[in-house]
Amino acid sequence: MGVKLLRSLELRWMLLGVAALGTVLGGAIPTMSNTARAGAALEERKLPMRFEWVACEPNCGWVSAVGIVTGDSPKDFEEFARGRDLNGATMVLDSSGGSVNDAITLGRRFRGLKLRTTVGTTLRPSRASDRPRVASEAYCESMCVFLLLAGSTRYVPDAAHVRVHQIWMGDRADDAKAASYTAQDLMIVERDIGRLAKYTFDMGGAGDLLSLALNVPPWEDLHELSRTELRLTNLVTTDMVADVLPPGKGAVAVAIAPRGQDKSQDRFSAASADPDKGSPSRSTRTAEALPPNTVAATPQQ
């Protein structure tokens, strides 16, 4: 297999849970009700990742990162960062995942800037006198979880949903069980798992994170990490929102939505439980729920 074809296969290799780009519509999100806003946020998470600086006062702000990681995301971030002093800034993530290798590249760049990371959705004020807020009812799924891990300080609010699963070939995500796989595909799988493992440990993550993710096949629902698992995997380094979004002058009003009863299962402690019982709700599904002929978000070269 030639180098060009190998590169093509590599670019298809991504975490599941990402819908085809051609099936969603872009555009700005106007002021709307909570229900409509939630639906629009879901659609935004299916688009290529977009970076935006959100200022609440001259000395207060954060970076909003919404959407899936594609082959253009590292370049897009460099263009966004040009001329900005982002050292120590906070990255607010709301994403359904994306390309494995490009997310690793992006995550290493985040760590180099000592960015702090959290999960949330930026809410724009309807009046000029109001400040933007961060709503904690948001999603960080698939490779987004490894972007979260890149933060020098990491906070996950109770209402946020952090979900993991196995990595797979994006061009065979519509029916993972029925698809055919070559020895070359298996080589790519092994190689990228190795890259992801090295990245995880370099970022200070625990092997438990890889174990949890790699135990969830693409035909099962994404596994939502419980509060215990968030600590077990080292995804959370602080329980104080002020460590990522400081209060005081120029304070950010953080909308903490009630999570209600935590239905997430600790996968390690419930390994023998019936997988069809107690499954958490989700914003995206794995392979079986994706549109037919779904392709990877990363463009082929």
N, C-alpha and C positions, 0 to 999 in steps of 0.2 A: 504494500500500500504506500502510495507516494506521500511526500511531506504535505502537499496541499490537501489531500483527502484526510490525512491524520489531523491537520489543523481544523478542518471542517468538523470532524467528529468531536474534537476537543471543545469547540465552541458550542456544540449542542449539549455538552455535558453540564447539567445544572440541577438544582434542587427542584423537586416537583411542587405543585401548588400554585403555578403561575399560568394564568389563562393566556391564550393567543393574543398578541398585540392588536391584530386587526379586528378584534371583536368588541373593542371598547372605544368610547369617544372621549376626546380631550376637551380642554376649555377651562375657563376660570370657574370657580365655585362661588356663586353669589350668596348673600345672606339668606338663610333658610331655616326650617325647623330642624330639630334634633334628628328626626327620622330621615328627612331628606338629606341632611348633612352626612349622616352615617352612610347612606347609599352612595353619595358622591365620593366620600372618602374611600369606599371600597373600590370604586372604579379608578380613582387616582392611583391606588396601590397596584393596579394592573399595568399602568403606563411606565415607560422608562423612568428611572430615578431622577428626580429633580431636586436641586439644592437651592435653598433660598435663605437669605439672612433676614431674620425677623427682629426688628428693633422695637423695644418698648420705651426706651429713653436713650439719650446719647451714650450712656455708659452701661446699657443693659440690652441684652439680646441673645439670640441663639440661632443655630442653623437647623432649618427644617429639611429633612431628607425623606421624601415620599416616593414610592414606586419600586419597581424591580431593578435589580442590578443587571446591566447589559455590558457588552464589550465597549461601549462608549462612556460608561460611568466614570472610570478613573480619569479619562481625559476631561469629561464634563466637570468633575470636581476640581481639577487643576485650573480650569478656566474660571470657575467660581471663586477659587481661593486666591487667584492672582490679584494683588493689590490690597488684600485683606490680611489683617493680623488675626489669625484664627488660633494661635497657640493658647491652649487651655480653655477654648470655647466649648459650649455644650452642643451636642448633636442630638436632635430629637427625631427618632426613627419611627416610621410607619410604613412597613414594607412586607410584601409577600415572598421575598427571596430573590432568586435569580442565578446568574452565572457563578459557578464555584470559584474558578480561578480569578475572575475579575473582582469578586467580592474579597478574596484574599488580598489582592493588590490594594484595593480600597481600604481594607481594614488596617493593613500595615501603614498606610499613609495617615490614617486617623491616629494611630498610636504614635507615629513620629511627631505629630502636632500636639500630643498629649490631650486630645479631645476627651471630654466627659460625655458619656452616652446615657440616654434614657429612651423610653418608649412613650409616645404621645402623639396627639393630633393638634396641630396649631389652629386655633380659632381666631379668625380675624374680627376685629370690633366693627360693629355696625355704625358707631359714631366716632368721629375723629378724636373726641375727648377720652375715649376708652382705650385701654391697653390691650394688646393681644394676649391670649391665654394659651395654656397647654392643657388639653383635655386628656385624661389618663385612660379613657376607654379607647384603646388603640391596639394594633396588632403588629407583632414582629415574628415573622415565620420564616422557616427554612434558612437560607443564607443570611437573612437579616439578623438572626440570632448570633452569628459569628461577627457581624459588624458591631452589634451590641457589646460583644466580648472585647472588641478593640479599645474600648474606652479606658482611660487611666482611672476613672471613677465611674461606677456603673450603678444606676438606680432603676428599679422596675416598680411602678406603682401597683397597688393591689388590683386595680381594675383593668390593668393591661393583660394582654394575652400573648404569651411567648410559646411558640409551637415548633416542634422539630419532627423530622422524618429522614429516611434514607435519601441519598443522592441517586440519581438515575439518568438515563439518556433522555433528554427532553423530546427528541423526535419520536420516541416510542412511549410517550406518557399517556396516550389515549387508551392503551390496553397493554400494560406492562407484562402481564402473564402470558399473553398470546404472542407477543413480539419475539422475533428471532435475534440472537446475539452472536457475534463472532469473537474469535480469540482476541482480535484487536480491541473490541469493545471492553472485554474483560481486563485487558492491559490498561486501558484508560481508567477504568473503575479503580483498579488497584493503585495506580499512580496518583489519582486525585484524592483518594482516601488518605494516602501517605502525606500528600501536601496539606490536606486539611488537618491531619493529626499534628504535624509539625507546627502549623500555624496556631492551633488550639493551645499547645503547650507554650509556645513563644508568647502568647497573649496572657498567660497565667490561668488558662482554663484547666479544668480537671478532665481526666479520662472518662469520668462519668458522663460528661456531655456527649462525647462521641458514642459511648455505649448506648445511651438513651436514644440518640438520633438513628444510629445504625441498626437498631432493633425494630424500627417501625417501617415495614415494607410499603411500597407505593400504593398497594390496594387497600391499605388501612387508613383510617383517619389520622390526621396529624396528632401527635401527642402534646398536650398542653402541660407545660412544666408547672408543678405545684410550687408553693413558696419554699418548701423544704428542698425541692430539687433545684430551684434557682440558687440556693446557697451551696448545695452539694456540688454543683457544677462550677462554682465560682463566677457565675454570671452576675451576681449581685455583690457589690463591695460596700454598699451603704444602705441604710433604711431611712435616711434623711433626705427629703427632697431638696432641702437647702444646700446640699452638697453639689447639686447640679444646676439648680435654678435658685440662686440666692435671694432671700427676702430683703426687706429694707427699702431704701430709696430706689425707685425704679423697679419695684418688686414685680414679679410675675405672678399673676393669680392662677394657681393651678387648680383646675376643676377635678376633684377626686370623686369619681362616680362610684357608688356603692357596688361592690362586687357580688354581694349576696353570698349564699352558701357556696364554698369552693368545691366544685364537683370534680376537679382534676384528681387523677390518681397518681400516687407515687409509684412509678412503674416498677422500681426495684422491689418495694415492699408488697406490691400487688401483682407480681409476675405470674402467679397461678390463678389470678382472677379471670372470670369470663370476659374476653375482650369486647363482647357485644353489650356489656352492661357498664353503665357509668361513663360512657364516652362523652367528652366535653363537646359543646357546640363549637362551630368553627365558621370562619368567614370564607375560607376556600377549602376545596377538597383535593384529594390526591388524584392519581392518574384516572381512575374510573369515572370521575365527575368532570374531567376536562373535555372541551369540545373535541370532536374527531380531528385527526391530523394536526393537533397542536404542535407548534414548533418552539424551539428554544428562543428566548428573548434576545440572545446575542446573535448579531448578524453573521452570516458565513462570509469568509474571505477566501 
